[in-house]
């Protein structure tokens, strides 16, 4: 099964999200996640994403970032996909601003699962055809379908 269909929901897929900085995007996406998962508190998600980002940028290059963290009260891995209205600086190794984010949250004790899922997502987002399909989505429903239906 394709990894994104296991992690995403239509509600946690946001096409052309606003945001002028990493912090603002993390606030928006933390709220999107907590609204779909009431047992997760948006301020906790935000704090964990910021703490992880302080360890080093989650920008991969080519306009992609995969902010990720382990978090309390998270019972299974979940994701949130967003394309951005305007690209944001993420201190990526190639200095290209990010316009696609995939936020990954995993349970606190899921050390190996965290690494395994992260590797699968990174491989998927390294495919330029996949990323172009996401970038060309006009709305959140199309973005979700393209993300979860990709079979390359």
Secondary structure, DSSP 8 states (H G I E B T S, - for coil): --HHHHH--GGGEEEEE--SSHHHHHHHHHHHHHHH-TTS-HHHHHHHHHHHHHHS--EEETTEE--EEEETT--S-EEEEEEEEEEE----TT---EEEEEEEEEETT-HHHHHHHHHHHHHHHT-HHHHHHHHT--SHHHHHHHHHH---
